[in-house]
């Protein structure tokens, strides 16, 4: 395995001729519903760089959507997964089990918040984890209703589409959706009518009132929330909101589920984002950053809740695949060894200083927010808070053309989100921010 040189290099237009050739082949055989942010075809990646078929090297501010936090070819992930690959690729844990699965569950019990007895079940994708968290909560409470929040994103399966709040592109034309799902307000500080300082108390009171009046707390199996809302725009619920909702769940026998699929595993400068306000969820769902790019997800939680589902009620052919489990153990090893929580906090320090300076200069930047290496800017029309998706798209395009990969998000499509690998060098991070500044100047 040769290390990818950690320097940006633009040798062709982006996408280049070889990528365009592959794009033509792709268009002929890949379903049109599968999109790509930037159609450059990757040949190798690692650290803070993605290299394409034309020899361009892009600075990576996306991490495959918060997946390759340890880099896309981390030594420990490659070493452990390769060793496992040579032993066996699959036996199905539900047929003949293996130690790797158990080791991952032990690591999750150690790392997730709370000192209660914990158990886990492993799956393939974030959506699968969320769906299984609902199954487990319903089995435990013998209730049906599930409460989710404005701007929340939880996946693309039928149930998780119902849980997700954004219609395009996730839900449009794909209904009907699963029933007994209810949506309540979240404390979106930047857009809260009476200001961010009131959002936590007011939004939690509103949400709780709606649950009591419209559903009845006794009918609610689970309340599911991302401690930092990802796809909805990297919204950090205003202080006090999460503790109030978690307490309400506790008082009413409702399973409180933290969806940490995007925010977990050192992304926000803590192992899990819910630790920021001392929240100890009953269940926590993880995926993305857990296995260094291999498909793995988990539901971890209080042993008595996790054990509520009958034997055979949880599982899946590939759930907790041995190679993915090996990757996860390599990923966790890397996170501990390199103290990637500290790295994430350092990335925040650098990025927020630079982005705040951009905000002071350009009135289209309404808000700079996020924690750790999960940072965003919300773009608005000058003179107010009207969303500015056009500027967002133009900025992303300008960044892409000079070899900086950035992603957008937000319910209104007006948020630039930054998810650099936690192992990115500070020189590359700063160079990426220089390119972003130039893009702002141009747009």
Secondary structure, 3 states (H helix, E strand, C coil): CCCCCCCCECCCCCCCHHHHHHHHHHHHHCCCCCCCCCCCCEEEEECCEEEECCCCEEEECCHHHHCCCCCCCCHHHHHHHHHHHHHCCCCCCCCCCCHHHHHHHHHHHHHCCCCCCEEEEEECCHHHHHHHHHHHHHHHHCCCEEEEECCCCCCCCHHHHHHCCCCCCCCCCCCCCCCCEEEECCCCHHHCCCCHHHHHHHHHHHHHHHHHHHHCHHHEEEEEECCEECCCCCEECCCCHHHHHHHHHHHCCCEEEEECCCCCCCCCCCCCHHHHHCCCCCEEEECHHHHCCCCCEEEEEEHHHHCCCCCCCCCCCCCCCHHHHHHHHHHHHHHHHCCHHHHHHHHHHHHHHHHHHHHHHCCCEEEEEEECCEEEEEEECCCCCCECHHHHHHHHHHHHHCCEECEEECCCCCEEEECCCCCCCHHHHHHHHHHHHHHHHHC
